[in-house]
């Protein structure tokens, strides 16, 4: 049981590092765009909570529930669930944001690629560490 919490804490920390790096790179690469200010203290708490919920707890529960039905185990099962989650969840959200023209294409593609990398790393890490 303690091992499971430790694994979830590691994945949450990796997701939080990805989010912080994403905000810093976005601030450097796209200086004129609107977005969360990484220097603001109030933006860190929701970021940490959303990473804990959407990249550690829910994927861990989904992976544990679906592991007996997957034809493979380990890192590949995590990456497969990460791709499925991106295609069903984040992909349509980014397309919706782009169609509504609230964001530029550069920001949308940049955020989408980094979000996909974050999902694949976090889900793959979960799959590799759990080894069900």
C-alpha positions, -999 to +999 in steps of 0.1 A: +000+000+000+028+024+009+045+015-024+014+027-043+014+060-026+051+064-032+045+057-069+017+082-071+038+108-054+066+103-079+042+106-109+027+137-093+061+153-089+070+145-125+037+160-137+043+191-116+078+195-130+064+192-165+038+219-157+063+243-143+087+238-172+057+243-196+048+276-180+084+288-181+091+277-217+058+292-227+067+325-210+100+325-228+089+312-262+056+330-265+061+363-246+031+382-260+005+356-252-020+357-224-018+330-198-011+321-162+018+341-148+042+315-134+055+340-108+021+343-092+016+323-061-021+318-066-015+299-099+006+272-082-020+257-060-046+249-087-018+236-109-005+212-082-040+200-074-050+194-111-017+176-117-024+154-087-059+146-098-055+142-135-020+128-139-016+107-107-048+097-090-072+091-118-047+075-142-036+052-114-071+041-107-079+036-144-047+017-149-054-006-119-090-012-132-081-018-168-048-037-163-063-072-164-080-065-198-049-051-215-029-074-238+004-060-226+018-047-193+043-021-181+054+010-199+035+001-231+002-002-212+006+032-196+015+048-229-015+032-246-038+045-219-022+079-221-028+081-259-064+070-254-069+096-227-054+123-249-075+113-279-107+112-259-101+141-235-075+166-243-075+164-281-111+175-286-106+203-260-077+218-279-096+215-312-125+233-296-103+261-283-088+265-318-121+266-335-134+292-312-104+313-321-096+322-285-060+312-289-035+314-317-025+283-336+011+285-322-001+285-286-026+257-293-001+235-310+026+243-284+003+235-255-011+204-272+024+189-279+036+195-244+004+182-229+007+150-250+044+145-238+033+151-202+005+125-205+027+099-222+055+103-196+032+102-166+010+073-178+041+054-190+057+059-157+026+047-139+025+016-161+062+009-157+062+013-119+030-005-111+039-037-131+006-054-124 
